[in-house]
Amino acid sequence: MILLTDSINLISSDDIMDDTKLNLIMRCFDSLKVKMTEEELSTFILDNDFSNTDIDATLRMFTFLEKRNNEASIQMMLRLSKLPLKSPKTFANFDFSQVHGKNVSQLEGLQSLSTLYSHKNVALIGPAGTGKTHIAMAYGYECCQHKLKTYFIKMSELNDMFTQARAYGRSGRVISNLVKPSCLIIDEVGHCVFDRENTRMFFDLVDRRYNKEGPYTMIFTSNKQPSQWKQNFNEDDSLLCALDRIFDDALIFNLRGNSYRGKDCESYSLTTLRGKATNAELPAVK
């Protein structure tokens, strides 16, 4: 068998290189799903008398193609995620300097996606404007950068989706689609009430995600503590089972403080003198 190192040694005695560049080409092939073995690449190099310059040019071309392919994949993941694309929420543009407490490092550590690979769910609890949704979206954005399927949905939208799915007999398909993403973000838990059937669908979704393979996590935001979530569901037994699955191994961040919203808003106080309009000021009637 001809190996990459054999090809390198036979290229030119005056233009010998190590096998790093060829290994990089093979990694590009893997990323681009090019079906070529090391032996086939080596044989191609020998048959075409590749010099070191030729290999450099080949590496540059496939590195460019890999980068473009990665960028296209990331953009597709972002489009499918339903995350905002015009002004994306990222960890980079979240002001962690405004967050204080002994567990700030754990909050910052979410961007490592370790919770996704360790199958831990995350709940971000706190009043409106404290950055819950920003952090949740930033987590999803980071997943997309790693080409991991992500989906963002508000709890009220999920409720409507379940109701519509039942009406058209698509409950199974809808739940299967929500099980697929590695990261499922459910925003504003507690802003609507699920009926009994939708509660059962919610339990089915959580249960199936709990048992799925590969990297996965669910991110929740709410202004209510998890112990209060049952107020927004029917069928208590199903809900309790679902909550057990969610918080079986989870991280819960309680965010307190002043709202971020309106921090850049400028307020002006003005006084107007209001008087009766004279006949001359009234618009003419045609």
N, C-alpha and C positions, 0 to 999 in steps of 0.2 A: 504494500500500500504506500502511495506517495503522500507524504504529510506536508503541512505548511512549511515546517522548518526545512524540509528537503528542498522545496521550491525556492526558498530564500537563498539557500547555499548555492543553488544552481543558476540563479539569476545573473549574477556578475561578480567576479572576484573583486572588481574595482568599486562596486556599488552595493555592498552588502548592508542589509538592515536587519534589525531584530524582528521577531514575529508579532510585535504589538499591533502594528498597523493592519496586518492581515486578520488578527483576532478582532480588531475593531470593525473590519469589513464584515466578518461573520456575524458579529452582534447586530450590525445594521440589517443584515439579511434576516436574522431572527425577528427583529422589530417590524420589518417590512413584509414578513412572511414569504421571503424569497426561498424557494426550495432548491438549495444547493448545498452539498456537503463540503467538508474541508478537502476531501480528495478531489472533487470536481473543480473546486476553486483552484487548487494547486495545479491540476492538469491544465486548466485554462491558462493560467499564468505562464506555465512552461511552454505550451503550444504556441502562444502568442508573443514569446520573448519579452515579457514585461520587465521594464527597468524599474528602479526605485522611484523614478519620476512618474512612471505610469501608475504604480501602486498608489503614490500620493494623490494623483488626480482621481483615481477610482475611489479612494477613501473620501476625498472631498465631495465627490458627486453623491455617494451613497449617504454620507453624513447629512448633506443638504436635503436629500429626499426623505431621510428619516425624520429630520426636524420638521419639514413641511407636513409630513404625515402625522406626526405627533400633534402639531398645532391644529390640524384639521380635526383630529379625534377629540381634542380638548374642546374646541368650539362646538362640535356636535354634542358632547356631553353637557356643555353649558346650556345649549338650546333646549335639549330634552329635559333638563333639570327644572325648568320653570323659575330659575333664579333670575333676578334683575341683571340685565347685561349692559344697560346704558351707564349706570353708576353702580358697579358691583360692590357688594359689601365683602370686605376681606379682612383678614387678621392684620394686614399691613396698615389699613386705614382705620382700624379701631384704636381709640386712644386708651391704652392700658394704663397710662400715667394717672388717669382719673379713677382707677379702681384700686381700692386699698383693702388690706386684710391679710391674714397669714396664709391664705390659700390662693393668692393671686397667681403664683407660679403654676398651680394646677389648672387654672383657667387658661393661662397662656399656653400650657402644655397641650391643650386640645388640638393645636395646629399640627402636632406630630402624627395625628390620626391613630395613636396607639389604642384608643378606645374602640376604633373600628376593627382593628386586627385582634383585639382581645375580647371582642363581642360584648362590649359594655354599652348600655344605653346612657343617654345624657339628658337631664332635665334642667332647664334654665328657668328659675322661678323668681318673680319679682314684679313690682308695679310697672305701669306703662312708661316707656322712655328710658329704661335703665340699660338698654343694650342687648336684651335677650335675643331679639330677632336678628340683629346685626351679627352676633356671635354664631347663631345657628346657620345663617346664610354663609358666613365666612367659612364655617366647617364644610358646608356643602361645596363651596367654591374650591376649597383645597382638595376635596375628593375629586372634583372634575379635573383639576390640574394633574392628578395622578391617574386620569382616565378610568375612574371608578364611577359607575352609574349612580346618579343622585336624583332625588325627586323632592321638591318642596311644595307643600300644600297647606293651606289654612284648615283648621278643624271644621269650620263652617262649610268650606268647599268639599271636604271629605264627606261630610254628612249629606250634602246635595248629591255627590257622586254616587254614594251608596243607594240613596233613594231612587235616583234615575236608573241605576244598574238593576235594581229590583223590578222597576217598571218595565224594563225591556228584556228581562231574563238574562242579564249579563253579569250577575253577581260573581260567579266563579272566575270569569275572565278579568274583571276589575281587580279582584283580590290578588290573583296571580300576577298581574302587572305591578301591583304595589309591593309584592314580595320580592320581585327581581332586583330593584336597586340595592346597591351595597349600603347606601345612606338614604334613609327616609326621614325627612324633616316634617314634623307636624306642628304648625304654628298656632298659637292662641287657643290652647286647650281650655275649655270651660266657657267659650263664648257662644255656645249653642247647646241644645239638648238633643241627644240621640234617642229615637224611639227604640222599642224592644228589638226589632229586626236589625236595625242599623247597629245597635250595641252588640248583637251576636256576630255581625260581620266584622266589627272592630276587633272583637275577641279572636275571631278566626284569623284575621290579618296578623295580629300580634303573635298568636300561637305559631303560625306558619313561619314567620320571620325568626322566631326564637329557635326553631329547629332547622333553619336553612344552613347550608354549607358555605364556606368561604368567608371573606371579611364582610361584616355587616354591623350596622348600628341604627338606632332610632334616636332622633333628637327631638325633644319636646320643649316648647316654650309655653308658659302660662303665668297668669297673675294670681293663680290659686295654688295652694299646697296640694300635693297629690292626694292627701287624705280627704280633700274636698271635691275631687274629680267625680266621685260617684253621684254627686248632685246633678250632674249633666248627662247621666246615663240611666237607662232602665235595665231591668234584668240584673239584679244585684249579684247573683252568683256568677254569671258570666263576667261581669265587670271585675269582681274580686280576683278571678282567675287571670284575667288580662293584666291587671295591675301587678299581680305576683310575677308574671312573665316580664313585664317592663322593668320592674325594680329588683328582679332577682339578683342582678349584678350590674349596678348602675352608679353613675356619678350625678349628684344633685347639687346644683349651685344656686344658692339663695342670694339674689342681687338686691341690694337696698341702696337708697340714696335719691338724689335729685334727678329729674328727667334730663336726658341729653337733648330732647326736642326743644327747639326754639332757642338754643344757646347762641346762635348767630343772628337771631332776630333783633332788629332795631325798632324801638318803640318811640313814637313822637306824640306829644300832647298838643292839640290845636284847639282853638276856640273860634267859632264863627258867630258873627252877628246876624241873626235871622230877622228879617223884616217882611212886611207884606209887600208883594210886588205891585208896582203902580200899573195903570193901564198901559202905559208906554212900554213896560217890560214884558207884558203878556204876549205870547205868540199870536200872530194874526190868524183868524179863523177864515179858511177858504170855503 
